[in-house]
Amino acid sequence: MIARGFAVFSSPSATASASPSSHSELFRARNCAKMSAAMSQLTLDLIAEAADFLRGRIRRTPLEPSAALSAKLGVPVRLKLESLQVTGSFKIRGAFFRLSRLTDAERRSGIVTCSAGNHGKACAYAGRELGVRVTIHVPSSVDEAKYRGMLALGADVKVSKFPGYDETEELAQEDARKSGRPFLSAFDDADVMAGNGGTLAVEILEDLPQATDFIVPVGGGGMGAGLAFYTKQKNPAARFIACQHEVSPGLKASFELGRAVTRLPSGETLAGGIEGGIGEQTFEILRTRVDHIALVNDAEICAALRWMLDEHQYLIEPTAAATLAACLNGRVGVLSGPAVVVLSGRNVAGSTIRKIVCS
């Protein structure tokens, strides 16, 4: 299976600067702490296991028609509202499933992870439900609402001195290594991919089996890899459109270099959930399953968030608005049939919303 007609659609101001830091790459190779259990491989069976585990533990989110977006894109469009999910984002899918598969020793020791916010909140919730102690390292730029949510769920939250995800992840990996606890990746893990993207795809195709185009936000690639894997297995002609921020296009840079760009310089953006590099495992899956990459910027994301409030009266976070921004600005290419736009979450501070809505 290969990516067909691969193309990049970017804003006029987008640049292609996305070179990784060689120091960070070496650090990651030396110090990335692995889960002690054998690594899973992403398969349809693993996705089915994740779906079975999550059934009744999380929400089956709506797949809502959008008349306005359908008119603009020329095909029927549905919005997958993961913004209505437990903990406020899709991340609960992968975190809950991954923590459920810890060994007894890992459950006793607790886990260390890194998060821009939503994965951390999901791990905190899952940890509380499963009796697992969770330590979360977050960038200094973490959204206040996400930070408060992690604390409210009982997690040990450590704010790093770095505003970017990649540098903060290095601190989390070092903490895990020194403490002897397993490090849980927010995306580069087959169980996380199966939960975050695989089970999402299962629900979408059960509700809309004729869907052919999937428009998805991609940061580290956990959701994207799981969703692309499942949908392309079920329908090889399906089209996968990855939406990224122009200041942090890890997937685009990886295609250009022919390998996973796992570290990027910190970029200032409201869409922290898609800031940073791509995962090595996620890129191996995505490299043959991506049809288009759409790059957007903060101004377009803010306009898309306001559009969502005006047209559908739903609050979404800036990261979630990246897919809408790509659609509204003509970056998703020519669509061939029913399309699904994934809206990944709603966790955003009131102060940020006020700035966006009133601008």
Sequence and secondary structure as in RCSB ss.txt:
>XXXX:A:sequence
MIARGFAVFSSPSATASASPSSHSELFRARNCAKMSAAMSQLTLDLIAEAADFLRGRIRRTPLEPSAALSAKLGV
PVRLKLESLQVTGSFKIRGAFFRLSRLTDAERRSGIVTCSAGNHGKACAYAGRELGVRVTIHVPSSVDEAKYRGM
LALGADVKVSKFPGYDETEELAQEDARKSGRPFLSAFDDADVMAGNGGTLAVEILEDLPQATDFIVPVGGGGMGA
GLAFYTKQKNPAARFIACQHEVSPGLKASFELGRAVTRLPSGETLAGGIEGGIGEQTFEILRTRVDHIALVNDAE
ICAALRWMLDEHQYLIEPTAAATLAACLNGRVGVLSGPAVVVLSGRNVAGSTIRKIVCS
>XXXX:A:secstr
   SS EEE  TT        HHHHHHHHHH    SS      HHHHHHHHHHHTTTS    EEE HHHHHHHTS
 EEEEEGGGSGGGBTHHHHHHHHHHT  HHHHHH EEEE SSHHHHHHHHHHHHHT  EEEEE TT  HHHHHHH
HHTT EEEE S SSHHHHHHHHHHHHHHHT  EE SSSSHHHHIIIIIHHHHHHHHH TT  EEEEE SSSHHHH
HHHHHHHHH TT EEEEEEETT  HHHHHHHHTS          S GGG S   HHHHHHHTTT  EEEEE HHH
HHHHHHHHHHHH     TTTHHHHHHHHTT S    S EEEEE B    HHHHHHHHH 
